[in-house]
């Protein structure tokens, strides 16, 4: 079984139709809109919707992990400098 590759950050932004300088709220909004649009259970007639839904989900999870790590590093940095 082959596992899909983890997308890099520029791919994630492109997949979610957002620019890299948008805030987290806009990323979540775009993710939810695209996830609903391509969810295979909601729209079974769209060919390839499951593949696209999985791409969108992987991109969101990758960005989510990136943003969480960035926030954690900023938080830890603020304590290191006090």
Buried (B, 14 or more C-beta within 10 A) or exposed (E): EEEEEEBEEEBBBEBBEBEEEEEEEEBBBBBEEBBEBBBBEEEEEBEEBBEBBEBBBBBBBBBBEEEEEEEEEEEEEEEEEE
